[in-house]
Each structure stands twice: as structure tokens, then as C-alpha cells.
Amino acid sequence: MACRQVDEAGTAPKDGVMVCGDSGNDIELFAVPGVRGCMVVNAHPELRKWCDAHRSPALFQARTASLMAAGMLHLRNTALPPPPGVY
């Protein structure tokens, strides 16, 4: 809801917003134009289905189960280049 409100107000950052999710209630986060998204490896089927139907270079789908935040580390290291000024 917050991402949608910021987008509708015209105050959304043009780059550098990342959302993460694991269930269907997170779909609205991924649908905001301009955000980068990460679906975690243990995401519920409704989010997996949505992400599969909306593939994008800005959407990372973690597929490897591992301890801790392996999906997030993989995303940071390989999938999406960081926005300018972010390290």
C-alpha cells in the first residue's frame, strides 16, 4: 500500500527501491513501476505464479534453498546491478 501511495503521489524515487516478498499480499509491491523485486525461495505459490507471469530484469526469483539470506546475497552479487550511488 505504501509503495502505491508514493507512486500515486508522484513522489516515487526513479531508482533504488527494492521490495522483497514471499506471499500473494506482496504482489502489489512488485507491481509498482520502477521497483526492483526479490521473491524469496520459500515464496507461496500465488506469488511464484505472478512472478513467473511477469518476468523482468528487475525481478529476481530466488530458487536455491540455503541458510540465511542466500537469495538476497545472490541478488546483490549477480542479478541486478545496483542503482547509481549504491554499493
N, C-alpha and C positions, 0 to 999 in steps of 0.2 A: 504494500500500500504506500509506503513512504517513497519508494522509487517512482511510482506512478504519479504521486502528488508533486514531486520535484520536477518530473518530466512535464506534466501538465502546466506547471507554473512557469515553464521556460527557463528554469534555473539549473537544469541538469548539467553537470560537467561534460565536456565533449570527449573526454578520455580519462582513464584512470579509475573507473568504477568497476569493481568486481563483485559479483554475487556468487554465493555458494548455496547449494540446496540438496535436499535428499527426499522430498516428497512433493505431491501434487500441489500443495499450497504454495510452493516456491515458484511455480510456473510463471506467475505474474512478474517476478523479479527478472527471470530470464528473458521475458518478452519486451522489456523496456529497451527501446532503440539505443544503441551505443554502449551498452554494458558488456563486460566480459563475464562469462559464466563458467562455473565448475560444478558439474554434477558429481557428487561423491560416489565411491564404488558401491556402497550399500544402499543406493537410492531405491525408492519404492517404484514399482512397475509403472505407475501413471507418469512419473517424471521421466523415466527412461524412455517411454513411448513418445512423449512430447519432444525430448531431446533428439531422438532418432529421426523424428519427422521434421525437425528444424535445424539440421546440421549447419554449422557455420564455423569459419576460422576463429570466431570469437567465443566459441562454446567448446569447452574441454569436457570430455566424459571419462572420468577415471574408470579404468577397467581392471586394474591389478589390485587384488586384496593384499594388504600388507599392514604392518604395525604402524601406529601413529598417523602422521599426516602425509603418507607417501604420495597420495594423489595430488595434494597441494604442492609438494616439492617437485614432483614430476612436471606439473603445470608450470611452475615458476622456471624450471630449468630447460624446458623443451617446447611446450605447446604454444604459448603466447608470448610475443616479445613485450617487454614492459613498456608502459607509456613513457613519453619523454620525462626525464627528471626522476624516475622511479628506479631504484636499484634493487 
